[in-house]
Amino acid sequence: MVSLGVEDDQITMVMVPFPAQGHLNQFLHLSRLVSSYHIPIYYVGFSTEISQVKARIHGWDLATATNYIHFQEFPTPSSFMAPAPSNCSNNSSETISKLIASVLDASLTLREPVSAFIKKLSSISRRVVVIYDSMMASTVQDVVSIKNAEAYCFHAISAFANSSLLWDIIKYYLHLPSFLAKLAKKLFLPSGVHLPDGLPTLRSTFTPEFIEFMRLQFSCNKFSSGNLYDTCKVLEGPYLETLAKFSRLLGIRKQWAVGPFNPVTISTGKDSKVRHKCLEWLDKQSQNSVILVSFGTTGYLSMEQIKELAIGLEKSQQKFIWVVRDVLSGGEGEVRIPEGYEERVKERGIIVKDWAPQLEILAHSSTGGFMSHCGWNSCMESITMGVPIATWSMRFDQPRNAVFVTNVLKIGVVVKHWDRSDDIIDSCTIKNAVENLMASTEGHEMRMRAMELGKQVKESVKDGGDHQLEMDSFISHVTRY
């Protein structure tokens, strides 16, 4: 047997992320947190995805944790698509559907190699602790046959999105009429839980293939020893209580809210020779004057919508950093910014055509707003750094996160409502949303609320804070004798 560098009588942890960028990032951040307890961690996945997630680390240095974080790479299936497939037609819906199907199919191939790897570790460890994405339950289901292994399910979405989805599913399967559903909500849901009516439906936000995949994972997920969430009590306390109630009904009595995963303090790095150019530009801007515009690693917009966005940003007269990549065009080819645009806005805006250090931008004092697709990673980073959000959700849990940001936390404005998900949003609507967030009394009040929330989240990470207590509790549990 090849030596894995594990000492006898040692606890070993295996991270099994879902092979999508946001999930990969969360698991690597969680690995960073666990490594501070001097527990060896094996982060498993496809070689291409591991290379990509390592290359996109920012806010911390992987070299500081290499004694504890190890990577176990498996060959990438030939059918696995990169985030920006070039062989799709110009239809963005077809592009994203093919990408999703590729990721789902590829994830199913990991069961055998991951199981073999866990068994190998179990033979030289006192206990193997497997943390798996809720979308990877089928991959790690063989852990039940390993006597000294136990598994914990990590949920990558917000507690709000998670609990509201579960509540909608319960109402659907019990066929509850509206008046009974309202009564049941009052009786069952904890005080402080606000689930607005008219939330986006499961079928409108997930593809049919994804819904079937989720059903498979749920049916396999019968072996979890507890649940982990990338959130904290100060942010989502009532919704975590709701999830605890749901979990107890399924016989799962342990859960930990161990977020935020992202670093909460970021060095300015002004003396660094490898600092990104956009950060140098930010240094020259006034406080809270810049809005970051970025739609994640798989967000797409049509060419027509990109043009309207460009005009809307220009009309707003607000300073901005706009991150564009070819993936934004939904398979239509290279993103084409309107001719002469960059020259016209060069005094107020900077366009980044490659990867940008999002967390560092959000942490910068000049950043006062964030136009986002509302992936949970982005929401957590923005909230942690006290930056209000202009919501432009695209799919999955994002529309529910947008409702949480705007209706519950009240730290954001809506750019694109989900009921207009198929529409082109005109430049005037975009202009008005940006001005509202960046240059109005209402926007200022949102910023103050966001900054207060960010302060509370940062306090939770300190010794004695909720985050630290939850992390200590989880580590104490998995390292018990």
ROKERO-507900 format. One record per residue (C-alpha): residue number from 0; residue in one letter; x, y, z. Coordinates in nm, 3 decimals, m for minus. Example, Ala and Ser with C-alpha at 12.3 -4.5 7.8 and 13.67 -1.06 7.14 Angstrom:
# residues 2
SITE;nr;rest;u;v;w
SITE;0;A;1.230;m0.450;0.780
SITE;1;S;1.367;m0.106;0.714
This chain:
# residues 481
SITE;nr;rest;u;v;w
SITE;0;M;0.000;0.000;0.000
SITE;1;V;0.125;0.347;m0.087
SITE;2;S;0.196;0.554;0.224
SITE;3;L;m0.058;0.829;0.275
SITE;4;G;0.131;1.002;0.553
SITE;5;V;m0.128;0.913;0.816
SITE;6;E;m0.012;0.824;1.166
SITE;7;D;m0.163;0.530;1.353
SITE;8;D;m0.451;0.617;1.585
SITE;9;Q;m0.513;0.939;1.395
SITE;10;I;m0.835;1.100;1.278
SITE;11;T;m0.837;1.155;0.903
SITE;12;M;m1.087;1.371;0.717
SITE;13;V;m1.202;1.331;0.356
SITE;14;M;m1.373;1.617;0.171
SITE;15;V;m1.606;1.514;m0.113
SITE;16;P;m1.731;1.827;m0.296
SITE;17;F;m1.980;1.841;m0.581
SITE;18;P;m1.780;1.921;m0.900
SITE;19;A;m1.908;2.275;m0.953
SITE;20;Q;m1.693;2.579;m0.880
SITE;21;G;m1.897;2.727;m0.597
SITE;22;H;m1.913;2.394;m0.412
SITE;23;L;m1.543;2.327;m0.471
SITE;24;N;m1.457;2.666;m0.322
SITE;25;Q;m1.667;2.605;m0.013
SITE;26;F;m1.501;2.271;0.057
SITE;27;L;m1.154;2.417;0.016
SITE;28;H;m1.240;2.698;0.257
SITE;29;L;m1.378;2.439;0.502
SITE;30;S;m1.054;2.242;0.464
SITE;31;R;m0.865;2.558;0.562
SITE;32;L;m1.074;2.593;0.877
SITE;33;V;m1.031;2.227;0.976
SITE;34;S;m0.656;2.236;0.909
SITE;35;S;m0.616;2.484;1.195
SITE;36;Y;m0.699;2.192;1.428
SITE;37;H;m0.404;1.994;1.285
SITE;38;I;m0.621;1.724;1.130
SITE;39;P;m0.499;1.572;0.801
SITE;40;I;m0.749;1.638;0.522
SITE;41;Y;m0.783;1.470;0.185
SITE;42;Y;m0.971;1.678;m0.070
SITE;43;V;m1.092;1.449;m0.350
SITE;44;G;m1.215;1.525;m0.700
SITE;45;F;m1.140;1.538;m1.071
SITE;46;S;m0.792;1.659;m1.159
SITE;47;T;m0.915;1.948;m1.377
SITE;48;E;m1.148;2.077;m1.105
SITE;49;I;m0.884;2.053;m0.835
SITE;50;S;m0.637;2.246;m1.050
SITE;51;Q;m0.897;2.514;m1.112
SITE;52;V;m1.004;2.557;m0.749
SITE;53;K;m0.641;2.579;m0.635
SITE;54;A;m0.569;2.845;m0.898
SITE;55;R;m0.863;3.059;m0.781
SITE;56;I;m0.774;3.074;m0.413
SITE;57;H;m0.767;3.429;m0.282
SITE;58;G;m0.784;3.579;0.063
SITE;59;W;m0.550;3.312;0.204
SITE;60;D;m0.241;3.115;0.105
SITE;61;L;m0.272;2.740;0.048
SITE;62;A;0.100;2.703;0.127
SITE;63;T;0.023;2.781;0.492
SITE;64;A;m0.185;2.462;0.518
SITE;65;T;0.003;2.215;0.298
SITE;66;N;0.110;2.009;0.601
SITE;67;Y;m0.254;1.916;0.653
SITE;68;I;m0.443;1.964;0.323
SITE;69;H;m0.372;1.698;0.061
SITE;70;F;m0.534;1.649;m0.278
SITE;71;Q;m0.646;1.315;m0.419
SITE;72;E;m0.707;1.361;m0.790
SITE;73;F;m0.904;1.127;m1.013
SITE;74;P;m0.900;1.129;m1.396
SITE;75;T;m1.152;1.366;m1.547
SITE;76;P;m1.412;1.187;m1.766
SITE;77;S;m1.384;1.276;m2.134
SITE;78;S;m1.751;1.375;m2.137
SITE;79;F;m1.704;1.634;m1.862
SITE;80;M;m1.763;1.988;m1.994
SITE;81;A;m1.562;2.291;m1.897
SITE;82;P;m1.766;2.581;m1.759
SITE;83;A;m1.776;2.752;m2.099
SITE;84;P;m1.856;2.481;m2.356
SITE;85;S;m1.769;2.577;m2.709
SITE;86;N;m1.972;2.309;m2.886
SITE;87;C;m2.318;2.438;m2.797
SITE;88;S;m2.555;2.635;m3.013
SITE;89;N;m2.628;3.000;m2.946
SITE;90;N;m2.918;2.910;m2.716
SITE;91;S;m2.804;2.984;m2.361
SITE;92;S;m3.066;2.752;m2.209
SITE;93;E;m2.926;2.465;m2.413
SITE;94;T;m2.575;2.560;m2.307
SITE;95;I;m2.651;2.555;m1.938
SITE;96;S;m2.861;2.236;m1.964
SITE;97;K;m2.576;2.052;m2.135
SITE;98;L;m2.329;2.180;m1.879
SITE;99;I;m2.550;2.070;m1.589
SITE;100;A;m2.608;1.726;m1.741
SITE;101;S;m2.232;1.687;m1.790
SITE;102;V;m2.156;1.774;m1.426
SITE;103;L;m2.428;1.542;m1.295
SITE;104;D;m2.315;1.248;m1.508
SITE;105;A;m1.950;1.300;m1.418
SITE;106;S;m2.020;1.312;m1.044
SITE;107;L;m2.179;0.965;m1.060
SITE;108;T;m1.850;0.816;m1.183
SITE;109;L;m1.673;0.904;m0.858
SITE;110;R;m1.843;0.644;m0.639
SITE;111;E;m1.596;0.359;m0.701
SITE;112;P;m1.266;0.553;m0.677
SITE;113;V;m1.381;0.755;m0.374
SITE;114;S;m1.501;0.442;m0.195
SITE;115;A;m1.170;0.264;m0.260
SITE;116;F;m0.976;0.564;m0.132
SITE;117;I;m1.179;0.587;0.190
SITE;118;K;m1.130;0.216;0.253
SITE;119;K;m0.755;0.257;0.207
SITE;120;L;m0.748;0.541;0.459
SITE;121;S;m0.964;0.345;0.704
SITE;122;S;m0.702;0.071;0.728
SITE;123;I;m0.443;0.313;0.868
SITE;124;S;m0.662;0.557;1.064
SITE;125;R;m0.842;0.536;1.395
SITE;126;R;m1.140;0.703;1.231
SITE;127;V;m1.215;0.841;0.887
SITE;128;V;m1.451;1.138;0.889
SITE;129;V;m1.615;1.197;0.551
SITE;130;I;m1.769;1.537;0.480
SITE;131;Y;m1.971;1.512;0.163
SITE;132;D;m2.179;1.756;m0.037
SITE;133;S;m2.552;1.688;m0.011
SITE;134;M;m2.535;1.643;m0.390
SITE;135;M;m2.279;1.364;m0.350
SITE;136;A;m2.464;1.123;m0.118
SITE;137;S;m2.471;0.851;m0.384
SITE;138;T;m2.094;0.881;m0.424
SITE;139;V;m2.016;0.807;m0.058
SITE;140;Q;m2.301;0.569;0.026
SITE;141;D;m2.055;0.279;0.067
SITE;142;V;m1.921;0.442;0.382
SITE;143;V;m2.182;0.244;0.578
SITE;144;S;m1.977;m0.071;0.518
SITE;145;I;m1.662;0.079;0.676
SITE;146;K;m1.670;0.026;1.053
SITE;147;N;m1.437;0.309;1.150
SITE;148;A;m1.582;0.569;0.911
SITE;149;E;m1.862;0.815;0.965
SITE;150;A;m2.009;1.072;0.730
SITE;151;Y;m2.145;1.426;0.769
SITE;152;C;m2.357;1.599;0.509
SITE;153;F;m2.262;1.952;0.403
SITE;154;H;m2.534;2.174;0.259
SITE;155;A;m2.396;2.432;0.017
SITE;156;I;m2.699;2.661;0.008
SITE;157;S;m2.834;2.909;0.262
SITE;158;A;m3.042;2.791;0.556
SITE;159;F;m3.319;3.017;0.424
SITE;160;A;m3.318;2.853;0.080
SITE;161;N;m3.285;2.508;0.232
SITE;162;S;m3.568;2.546;0.483
SITE;163;S;m3.802;2.720;0.238
SITE;164;L;m3.744;2.448;m0.023
SITE;165;L;m3.815;2.177;0.235
SITE;166;W;m4.130;2.357;0.346
SITE;167;D;m4.254;2.384;m0.013
SITE;168;I;m4.185;2.013;m0.069
SITE;169;I;m4.377;1.920;0.247
SITE;170;K;m4.675;2.133;0.139
SITE;171;Y;m4.664;1.973;m0.206
SITE;172;Y;m4.652;1.611;m0.091
SITE;173;L;m4.913;1.662;0.185
SITE;174;H;m5.139;1.848;m0.060
SITE;175;L;m5.199;2.119;0.200
SITE;176;P;m5.453;2.386;0.099
SITE;177;S;m5.335;2.741;0.158
SITE;178;F;m5.524;2.797;0.483
SITE;179;L;m5.389;2.474;0.636
SITE;180;A;m5.038;2.555;0.514
SITE;181;K;m5.053;2.894;0.689
SITE;182;L;m5.174;2.729;1.011
SITE;183;A;m4.906;2.459;0.992
SITE;184;K;m4.642;2.726;0.932
SITE;185;K;m4.742;2.908;1.251
SITE;186;L;m4.746;2.586;1.456
SITE;187;F;m4.430;2.425;1.318
SITE;188;L;m4.188;2.700;1.220
SITE;189;P;m3.984;2.871;1.495
SITE;190;S;m4.036;3.233;1.596
SITE;191;G;m3.852;3.474;1.369
SITE;192;V;m3.886;3.265;1.053
SITE;193;H;m4.021;3.466;0.762
SITE;194;L;m4.093;3.268;0.447
SITE;195;P;m4.252;3.515;0.205
SITE;196;D;m4.539;3.397;m0.012
SITE;197;G;m4.474;3.348;m0.381
SITE;198;L;m4.117;3.220;m0.358
SITE;199;P;m3.978;3.087;m0.689
SITE;200;T;m4.082;2.725;m0.739
SITE;201;L;m3.845;2.430;m0.751
SITE;202;R;m3.946;2.348;m1.109
SITE;203;S;m3.890;2.703;m1.231
SITE;204;T;m3.538;2.728;m1.088
SITE;205;F;m3.393;2.379;m1.145
SITE;206;T;m3.381;2.176;m1.466
SITE;207;P;m3.577;1.846;m1.471
SITE;208;E;m3.245;1.657;m1.481
SITE;209;F;m3.125;1.836;m1.170
SITE;210;I;m3.449;1.765;m0.982
SITE;211;E;m3.419;1.394;m1.062
SITE;212;F;m3.056;1.402;m0.950
SITE;213;M;m3.157;1.564;m0.620
SITE;214;R;m3.417;1.292;m0.568
SITE;215;L;m3.148;1.030;m0.617
SITE;216;Q;m2.920;1.197;m0.364
SITE;217;F;m3.200;1.230;m0.110
SITE;218;S;m3.290;0.862;m0.146
SITE;219;C;m2.925;0.765;m0.089
SITE;220;N;m2.872;1.000;0.205
SITE;221;K;m2.961;0.759;0.486
SITE;222;F;m2.628;0.739;0.667
SITE;223;S;m2.546;1.095;0.775
SITE;224;S;m2.425;1.141;1.133
SITE;225;G;m2.502;1.513;1.118
SITE;226;N;m2.538;1.821;0.900
SITE;227;L;m2.301;2.112;0.834
SITE;228;Y;m2.400;2.453;0.698
SITE;229;D;m2.202;2.744;0.555
SITE;230;T;m2.381;3.006;0.762
SITE;231;C;m2.392;3.134;1.117
SITE;232;K;m2.655;3.187;1.385
SITE;233;V;m2.634;3.567;1.379
SITE;234;L;m2.732;3.560;1.013
SITE;235;E;m2.979;3.270;0.988
SITE;236;G;m3.057;3.157;1.342
SITE;237;P;m3.435;3.097;1.300
SITE;238;Y;m3.382;2.910;0.971
SITE;239;L;m3.119;2.688;1.132
SITE;240;E;m3.374;2.608;1.403
SITE;241;T;m3.620;2.514;1.128
SITE;242;L;m3.366;2.280;0.967
SITE;243;A;m3.293;2.122;1.305
SITE;244;K;m3.665;2.044;1.339
SITE;245;F;m3.677;1.888;0.992
SITE;246;S;m3.362;1.686;1.064
SITE;247;R;m3.499;1.547;1.391
SITE;248;L;m3.797;1.413;1.197
SITE;249;L;m3.545;1.217;0.986
SITE;250;G;m3.355;1.094;1.290
SITE;251;I;m3.059;1.330;1.252
SITE;252;R;m2.998;1.510;1.579
SITE;253;K;m2.668;1.690;1.523
SITE;254;Q;m2.598;1.997;1.312
SITE;255;W;m2.336;2.268;1.309
SITE;256;A;m2.342;2.613;1.150
SITE;257;V;m1.973;2.657;1.078
SITE;258;G;m1.983;2.953;0.839
SITE;259;P;m1.860;3.187;0.722
SITE;260;F;m1.607;2.974;0.535
SITE;261;N;m1.439;3.265;0.360
SITE;262;P;m1.170;3.465;0.546
SITE;263;V;m1.327;3.762;0.723
SITE;264;T;m1.019;3.982;0.726
SITE;265;I;m0.823;4.047;0.409
SITE;266;S;m0.481;4.207;0.383
SITE;267;T;m0.472;4.509;0.154
SITE;268;G;m0.159;4.365;m0.005
SITE;269;K;m0.049;4.708;m0.129
SITE;270;D;0.314;4.601;m0.112
SITE;271;S;0.257;4.282;m0.310
SITE;272;K;0.411;4.264;m0.658
SITE;273;V;0.137;4.027;m0.781
SITE;274;R;m0.159;4.240;m0.678
SITE;275;H;m0.446;4.248;m0.929
SITE;276;K;m0.471;4.568;m1.133
SITE;277;C;m0.832;4.630;m1.031
SITE;278;L;m0.724;4.660;m0.666
SITE;279;E;m0.475;4.929;m0.760
SITE;280;W;m0.758;5.112;m0.939
SITE;281;L;m0.977;5.078;m0.629
SITE;282;D;m0.704;5.240;m0.417
SITE;283;K;m0.762;5.563;m0.609
SITE;284;Q;m1.141;5.573;m0.555
SITE;285;S;m1.335;5.725;m0.267
SITE;286;Q;m1.497;5.516;0.007
SITE;287;N;m1.808;5.312;m0.087
SITE;288;S;m1.812;5.466;m0.436
SITE;289;V;m1.766;5.156;m0.655
SITE;290;I;m2.010;4.877;m0.745
SITE;291;L;m1.869;4.536;m0.837
SITE;292;V;m2.060;4.363;m1.118
SITE;293;S;m2.001;3.988;m1.144
SITE;294;F;m2.226;3.689;m1.211
SITE;295;G;m2.020;3.392;m1.094
SITE;296;T;m1.837;3.122;m1.284
SITE;297;T;m2.135;2.989;m1.481
SITE;298;G;m2.360;3.292;m1.513
SITE;299;Y;m2.467;3.374;m1.867
SITE;300;L;m2.625;3.671;m2.040
SITE;301;S;m2.726;3.712;m2.403
SITE;302;M;m2.534;3.958;m2.616
SITE;303;E;m2.840;4.184;m2.619
SITE;304;Q;m2.854;4.177;m2.238
SITE;305;I;m2.481;4.249;m2.210
SITE;306;K;m2.534;4.558;m2.426
SITE;307;E;m2.820;4.680;m2.204
SITE;308;L;m2.611;4.620;m1.893
SITE;309;A;m2.322;4.818;m2.038
SITE;310;I;m2.549;5.112;m2.123
SITE;311;G;m2.720;5.097;m1.783
SITE;312;L;m2.389;5.112;m1.597
SITE;313;E;m2.277;5.404;m1.811
SITE;314;K;m2.604;5.594;m1.761
SITE;315;S;m2.590;5.549;m1.385
SITE;316;Q;m2.277;5.769;m1.364
SITE;317;Q;m2.155;5.542;m1.082
SITE;318;K;m1.806;5.394;m1.064
SITE;319;F;m1.785;5.021;m1.133
SITE;320;I;m1.571;4.712;m1.178
SITE;321;W;m1.736;4.479;m1.429
SITE;322;V;m1.606;4.123;m1.452
SITE;323;V;m1.681;3.970;m1.792
SITE;324;R;m1.581;3.634;m1.933
SITE;325;D;m1.676;3.438;m2.243
SITE;326;V;m1.906;3.221;m2.031
SITE;327;L;m2.128;3.528;m1.986
SITE;328;S;m2.235;3.507;m2.348
SITE;329;G;m2.405;3.169;m2.307
SITE;330;G;m2.215;2.998;m2.587
SITE;331;E;m2.251;3.288;m2.832
SITE;332;G;m1.877;3.335;m2.850
SITE;333;E;m1.654;3.614;m2.721
SITE;334;V;m1.823;3.877;m2.507
SITE;335;R;m1.844;4.192;m2.718
SITE;336;I;m1.854;4.517;m2.524
SITE;337;P;m2.012;4.799;m2.733
SITE;338;E;m1.756;4.972;m2.956
SITE;339;G;m1.591;5.268;m2.789
SITE;340;Y;m1.745;5.180;m2.453
SITE;341;E;m1.427;5.119;m2.257
SITE;342;E;m1.283;5.452;m2.375
SITE;343;R;m1.601;5.639;m2.274
SITE;344;V;m1.614;5.496;m1.922
SITE;345;K;m1.241;5.472;m1.847
SITE;346;E;m1.261;5.749;m1.585
SITE;347;R;m1.542;5.574;m1.397
SITE;348;G;m1.524;5.206;m1.478
SITE;349;I;m1.281;4.921;m1.525
SITE;350;I;m1.364;4.603;m1.717
SITE;351;V;m1.191;4.281;m1.612
SITE;352;K;m1.193;4.016;m1.885
SITE;353;D;m1.048;3.734;m1.679
SITE;354;W;m1.072;3.606;m1.324
SITE;355;A;m1.092;3.874;m1.054
SITE;356;P;m1.024;3.848;m0.678
SITE;357;Q;m1.385;3.894;m0.571
SITE;358;L;m1.332;3.863;m0.195
SITE;359;E;m1.051;4.119;m0.199
SITE;360;I;m1.261;4.358;m0.406
SITE;361;L;m1.555;4.326;m0.166
SITE;362;A;m1.322;4.382;0.131
SITE;363;H;m1.183;4.704;m0.017
SITE;364;S;m1.307;5.025;0.147
SITE;365;S;m1.388;5.178;m0.193
SITE;366;T;m1.643;4.905;m0.274
SITE;367;G;m1.996;5.009;m0.178
SITE;368;G;m2.216;4.768;m0.373
SITE;369;F;m2.225;4.434;m0.553
SITE;370;M;m2.442;4.339;m0.851
SITE;371;S;m2.456;3.962;m0.818
SITE;372;H;m2.623;3.641;m0.937
SITE;373;C;m2.674;3.566;m0.565
SITE;374;G;m2.489;3.237;m0.542
SITE;375;W;m2.456;3.165;m0.171
SITE;376;N;m2.076;3.199;m0.173
SITE;377;S;m2.107;3.547;m0.320
SITE;378;C;m2.383;3.642;m0.075
SITE;379;M;m2.178;3.527;0.223
SITE;380;E;m1.868;3.710;0.103
SITE;381;S;m2.064;4.030;0.044
SITE;382;I;m2.247;4.014;0.378
SITE;383;T;m1.923;3.936;0.564
SITE;384;M;m1.762;4.243;0.411
SITE;385;G;m2.067;4.462;0.481
SITE;386;V;m2.151;4.526;0.114
SITE;387;P;m2.519;4.556;0.001
SITE;388;I;m2.630;4.362;m0.307
SITE;389;A;m2.813;4.442;m0.631
SITE;390;T;m2.974;4.104;m0.707
SITE;391;W;m2.979;3.944;m1.053
SITE;392;S;m3.048;3.576;m0.988
SITE;393;M;m3.019;3.319;m1.266
SITE;394;R;m3.104;2.967;m1.143
SITE;395;F;m3.095;2.705;m0.865
SITE;396;D;m3.105;2.851;m0.512
SITE;397;Q;m3.012;3.198;m0.634
SITE;398;P;m3.368;3.338;m0.668
SITE;399;R;m3.442;3.239;m0.307
SITE;400;N;m3.115;3.393;m0.190
SITE;401;A;m3.220;3.712;m0.368
SITE;402;V;m3.547;3.717;m0.172
SITE;403;F;m3.353;3.657;0.151
SITE;404;V;m3.121;3.950;0.076
SITE;405;T;m3.393;4.196;m0.027
SITE;406;N;m3.706;4.094;0.169
SITE;407;V;m3.565;3.940;0.487
SITE;408;L;m3.227;4.102;0.553
SITE;409;K;m3.324;4.419;0.363
SITE;410;I;m2.970;4.480;0.242
SITE;411;G;m3.030;4.486;m0.131
SITE;412;V;m3.228;4.602;m0.432
SITE;413;V;m3.368;4.392;m0.714
SITE;414;V;m3.230;4.441;m1.063
SITE;415;K;m3.409;4.145;m1.219
SITE;416;H;m3.713;3.982;m1.060
SITE;417;W;m3.741;3.606;m1.105
SITE;418;D;m4.083;3.638;m1.271
SITE;419;R;m3.899;3.821;m1.550
SITE;420;S;m3.626;3.556;m1.581
SITE;421;D;m3.682;3.519;m1.956
SITE;422;D;m3.692;3.892;m2.027
SITE;423;I;m3.424;4.135;m2.135
SITE;424;I;m3.380;4.395;m1.862
SITE;425;D;m3.349;4.737;m2.022
SITE;426;S;m3.074;4.984;m1.946
SITE;427;C;m3.305;5.225;m1.762
SITE;428;T;m3.407;4.956;m1.511
SITE;429;I;m3.040;4.872;m1.454
SITE;430;K;m2.948;5.240;m1.420
SITE;431;N;m3.223;5.298;m1.162
SITE;432;A;m3.123;4.994;m0.955
SITE;433;V;m2.756;5.098;m0.949
SITE;434;E;m2.843;5.456;m0.854
SITE;435;N;m3.079;5.334;m0.584
SITE;436;L;m2.810;5.115;m0.426
SITE;437;M;m2.517;5.353;m0.466
SITE;438;A;m2.657;5.707;m0.454
SITE;439;S;m2.980;5.722;m0.255
SITE;440;T;m3.087;5.750;0.108
SITE;441;E;m3.246;5.405;0.080
SITE;442;G;m2.921;5.262;m0.052
SITE;443;H;m2.726;5.425;0.230
SITE;444;E;m2.960;5.266;0.486
SITE;445;M;m2.909;4.925;0.321
SITE;446;R;m2.534;4.977;0.337
SITE;447;M;m2.554;5.058;0.709
SITE;448;R;m2.755;4.741;0.772
SITE;449;A;m2.511;4.535;0.565
SITE;450;M;m2.214;4.680;0.754
SITE;451;E;m2.377;4.600;1.089
SITE;452;L;m2.447;4.242;0.975
SITE;453;G;m2.089;4.211;0.853
SITE;454;K;m1.966;4.329;1.189
SITE;455;Q;m2.178;4.068;1.368
SITE;456;V;m2.056;3.791;1.136
SITE;457;K;m1.694;3.891;1.196
SITE;458;E;m1.754;3.894;1.572
SITE;459;S;m1.885;3.536;1.548
SITE;460;V;m1.546;3.421;1.419
SITE;461;K;m1.359;3.551;1.723
SITE;462;D;m1.286;3.335;2.027
SITE;463;G;m1.612;3.275;2.208
SITE;464;G;m1.820;3.368;1.901
SITE;465;D;m2.087;3.142;1.753
SITE;466;H;m1.876;3.033;1.456
SITE;467;Q;m1.580;2.941;1.672
SITE;468;L;m1.797;2.757;1.925
SITE;469;E;m1.966;2.559;1.645
SITE;470;M;m1.632;2.467;1.487
SITE;471;D;m1.490;2.363;1.823
SITE;472;S;m1.800;2.155;1.893
SITE;473;F;m1.780;1.978;1.557
SITE;474;I;m1.410;1.900;1.589
SITE;475;S;m1.457;1.782;1.947
SITE;476;H;m1.732;1.548;1.829
SITE;477;V;m1.542;1.388;1.540
SITE;478;T;m1.219;1.348;1.738
SITE;479;R;m1.388;1.188;2.041
SITE;480;Y;m1.268;0.851;2.173
